Amino acid sequence: MCLAFPGKIISIKNKEQATVDFDGVKKVVNISLISNLKKGEFVIVHAGFAIEKMDKKEKDAISKIIKK
């Protein structure tokens, strides 16, 4: 089983790295698998890689489940 967590992009360093906020915990992740990401967008991160873009509604629903 794999775990992936939703987070919000708070800054983009270059084409391969961005800082993502996971409900207050900030980590640098690899964004090379997703094109055209922008600051403020939400992503799912697995093993240090952003693997999927998502909207805020999806992010909030997943975060709620994780916090249970």
C-alpha positions as CSV (number, residue, x, y, z in Angstrom):
1,M,0.0,0.0,0.0
2,C,1.2,3.5,-0.9
3,L,0.5,6.7,0.9
4,A,0.2,10.1,-0.7
5,F,-0.6,13.4,1.0
6,P,-2.3,16.6,-0.4
7,G,-0.5,19.9,-0.1
8,K,-0.5,23.5,-1.4
9,I,2.3,24.8,-3.6
10,I,3.6,27.9,-1.8
11,S,6.6,28.6,-4.0
12,I,8.2,27.2,-7.2
13,K,12.0,27.1,-7.1
14,N,12.6,25.8,-10.7
15,K,11.1,23.4,-13.2
16,E,11.8,20.5,-10.9
17,Q,11.3,21.8,-7.3
18,A,8.6,23.5,-5.3
19,T,7.9,24.1,-1.7
20,V,4.6,22.5,-0.6
21,D,2.7,23.2,2.6
22,F,1.1,20.1,4.2
23,D,-1.1,21.8,6.8
24,G,1.8,23.8,8.3
25,V,4.6,21.4,7.5
26,K,6.6,22.8,4.5
27,K,8.7,20.4,2.3
28,V,10.5,20.8,-1.0
29,V,9.1,18.3,-3.5
30,N,9.9,17.3,-7.0
31,I,7.3,18.6,-9.5
32,S,8.8,17.4,-12.7
33,L,6.0,14.8,-13.3
34,I,3.3,17.6,-13.6
35,S,3.5,20.4,-16.1
36,N,2.2,24.0,-15.7
37,L,1.9,24.0,-11.9
38,K,1.4,27.4,-10.3
39,K,1.7,28.8,-6.8
40,G,-1.5,28.3,-4.9
41,E,-2.4,25.0,-6.6
42,F,-2.9,21.7,-4.7
43,V,-1.0,18.5,-5.4
44,I,-0.9,14.9,-4.1
45,V,2.7,14.0,-3.1
46,H,4.1,10.5,-2.8
47,A,7.7,9.7,-1.9
48,G,8.8,13.3,-2.5
49,F,7.1,13.6,-5.9
50,A,4.0,15.6,-6.8
51,I,2.0,13.0,-8.8
52,E,-1.3,14.6,-9.4
53,K,-2.9,18.1,-9.4
54,M,-6.2,18.5,-7.5
55,D,-8.7,21.2,-6.5
56,K,-9.2,22.6,-3.0
57,K,-12.5,20.6,-2.5
58,E,-10.6,17.3,-3.1
59,K,-7.7,18.4,-0.9
60,D,-10.1,19.3,2.0
61,A,-12.0,16.0,1.7
62,I,-8.7,14.0,1.8
63,S,-7.3,16.0,4.7
64,K,-10.4,15.4,6.7
65,I,-10.1,11.7,6.2
66,I,-6.4,11.7,7.1
67,K,-7.0,13.6,10.3
68,K,-9.6,11.1,11.6
